[in-house]
Amino acid sequence: MRRRLRNSEKIMILHAPNVHTGGGMVLLRELLSVAGSFLNWAQLDARLINRIGVLKGSYFIQRSVFSRLSAEWRLWRKSAANDVVLCFNGLPPFFPISASAVVFVQNRILVEKQSLGGYPLATRLRLAIERAWFRIMWKHASLYIVQTPSMVRLLKDCLGPRVNIDYLPFVATSTAATEESVENYEKKYDFLYVASGEVHKNHVKLLEAWRLISAAGLKPSLALTIDPLSFPALSAE
């Protein structure tokens, strides 16, 4: 039997069971820095235990299907009609929760129709499941938030024109550039690609493009932000 509806004031819940690196991690840190004290409880990736301040009442989710589904079940059981759930995993709740769910969508792969043929088998399987999850369960969310106009278009193409979307560009409060810092900036590279080394960031294709440009006699400099410990093969290339 489903849990009794809680008659209490509105609470805020953070649901981020798979966020541990890349842009999602940057957004998560910024959110916690400005809104951490307003969160009543959270579900976070277990890989963050030693990398982020532990929130009171946090649940740490392991990398397994059972742990992920248990987190979704807990979200359904513990949230109530007055609550707001911030879904930072890019997916709507698996179960139709009573709370208002706000989903932050960053991953274009979830909403694009592009082939997954270039990914390893395990990654293709995971992405195929997440794509199906996104398209089937999308009505379990009250609002979707994206950072670019192109994501607004992609999301409407994927879910239909009536989906509720807010366009909210992200600017980190701790690293916002000042006019003085821009004026004093000394250019060291012609191009800078800020991204971690996951396959969908397409570093291999970018490097191949740079080889073709070099073969044509053009040699612009390129800086990449890859951690050699986390991505040794890509770093070596």
Solvent accessible surface area in square Angstrom, and as a share of the most:
residue,aa,sasa,rsa
1,M,228,1.02
2,R,81,0.29
3,R,40,0.15
4,R,209,0.76
5,L,102,0.51
6,R,85,0.31
7,N,148,0.76
8,S,49,0.32
9,E,142,0.64
10,K,134,0.57
11,I,28,0.14
12,M,59,0.26
13,I,0,0.00
14,L,0,0.00
15,H,1,0.00
16,A,0,0.00
17,P,4,0.02
18,N,47,0.24
19,V,12,0.07
20,H,45,0.20
21,T,49,0.29
22,G,24,0.23
23,G,39,0.38
24,G,14,0.14
25,M,10,0.04
26,V,76,0.44
27,L,21,0.11
28,L,0,0.00
29,R,110,0.40
30,E,26,0.12
31,L,28,0.14
32,L,28,0.14
33,S,81,0.53
34,V,92,0.53
35,A,16,0.12
36,G,14,0.14
37,S,108,0.70
38,F,137,0.57
39,L,21,0.10
40,N,76,0.39
41,W,17,0.06
42,A,0,0.00
43,Q,0,0.00
44,L,0,0.00
45,D,1,0.00
46,A,16,0.12
47,R,87,0.32
48,L,0,0.00
49,I,81,0.41
50,N,146,0.75
51,R,108,0.40
52,I,21,0.10
53,G,58,0.56
54,V,95,0.55
55,L,33,0.16
56,K,190,0.80
57,G,45,0.43
58,S,25,0.16
59,Y,72,0.27
60,F,50,0.21
61,I,6,0.03
62,Q,105,0.47
63,R,186,0.68
64,S,51,0.33
65,V,115,0.66
66,F,165,0.69
67,S,18,0.12
68,R,43,0.16
69,L,75,0.38
70,S,33,0.21
71,A,0,0.00
72,E,1,0.01
73,W,124,0.44
74,R,60,0.22
75,L,0,0.00
76,W,35,0.12
77,R,83,0.30
78,K,79,0.34
79,S,0,0.00
80,A,3,0.02
81,A,61,0.48
82,N,72,0.37
83,D,1,0.01
84,V,30,0.17
85,V,0,0.00
86,L,18,0.09
87,C,0,0.00
88,F,10,0.04
89,N,12,0.06
90,G,6,0.06
91,L,1,0.00
92,P,0,0.00
93,P,1,0.01
94,F,61,0.25
95,F,53,0.22
96,P,80,0.50
97,I,19,0.09
98,S,44,0.28
99,A,8,0.06
100,S,47,0.30
101,A,0,0.00
102,V,20,0.12
103,V,0,0.00
104,F,36,0.15
105,V,1,0.01
106,Q,61,0.27
107,N,44,0.23
108,R,99,0.36
109,I,18,0.09
110,L,4,0.02
111,V,5,0.03
112,E,33,0.15
113,K,176,0.74
114,Q,113,0.50
115,S,88,0.56
116,L,25,0.12
117,G,54,0.52
118,G,75,0.72
119,Y,33,0.13
120,P,74,0.47
121,L,132,0.66
122,A,79,0.61
123,T,32,0.18
124,R,80,0.29
125,L,111,0.55
126,R,119,0.43
127,L,4,0.02
128,A,49,0.38
129,I,99,0.50
130,E,15,0.07
131,R,35,0.13
132,A,46,0.36
133,W,26,0.09
134,F,0,0.00
135,R,79,0.29
136,I,124,0.63
137,M,35,0.16
138,W,56,0.20
139,K,154,0.65
140,H,45,0.20
141,A,16,0.12
142,S,59,0.38
143,L,34,0.17
144,Y,3,0.01
145,I,24,0.12
146,V,1,0.01
147,Q,55,0.24
148,T,56,0.32
149,P,68,0.43
150,S,31,0.20
151,M,9,0.04
152,V,31,0.18
153,R,147,0.54
154,L,36,0.18
155,L,0,0.00
156,K,82,0.35
157,D,109,0.56
158,C,26,0.15
159,L,21,0.11
160,G,21,0.20
161,P,113,0.71
162,R,229,0.84
163,V,9,0.05
164,N,88,0.45
165,I,28,0.14
166,D,71,0.37
167,Y,109,0.41
168,L,103,0.51
169,P,74,0.46
170,F,73,0.30
171,V,108,0.62
172,A,15,0.12
173,T,101,0.59
174,S,89,0.58
175,T,105,0.61
176,A,58,0.45
177,A,80,0.62
178,T,82,0.48
179,E,146,0.65
180,E,120,0.54
181,S,58,0.37
182,V,96,0.55
183,E,137,0.62
184,N,111,0.57
185,Y,151,0.57
186,E,129,0.58
187,K,134,0.57
188,K,154,0.65
189,Y,109,0.42
190,D,71,0.37
191,F,109,0.46
192,L,112,0.56
193,Y,70,0.27
194,V,106,0.61
195,A,15,0.12
196,S,21,0.13
197,G,9,0.08
198,E,43,0.19
199,V,82,0.47
200,H,64,0.29
201,K,58,0.24
202,N,73,0.38
203,H,5,0.02
204,V,88,0.50
205,K,138,0.58
206,L,42,0.21
207,L,30,0.15
208,E,79,0.36
209,A,41,0.32
210,W,50,0.18
211,R,113,0.41
212,L,115,0.57
213,I,56,0.28
214,S,43,0.28
215,A,90,0.70
216,A,80,0.62
217,G,57,0.55
218,L,115,0.57
219,K,160,0.68
220,P,36,0.23
221,S,45,0.29
222,L,38,0.19
223,A,14,0.11
224,L,54,0.27
225,T,62,0.36
226,I,32,0.16
227,D,68,0.35
228,P,75,0.47
229,L,162,0.81
230,S,68,0.44
231,F,48,0.20
232,P,87,0.55
233,A,83,0.64
234,L,26,0.13
235,S,50,0.32
236,A,91,0.71
237,E,99,0.44
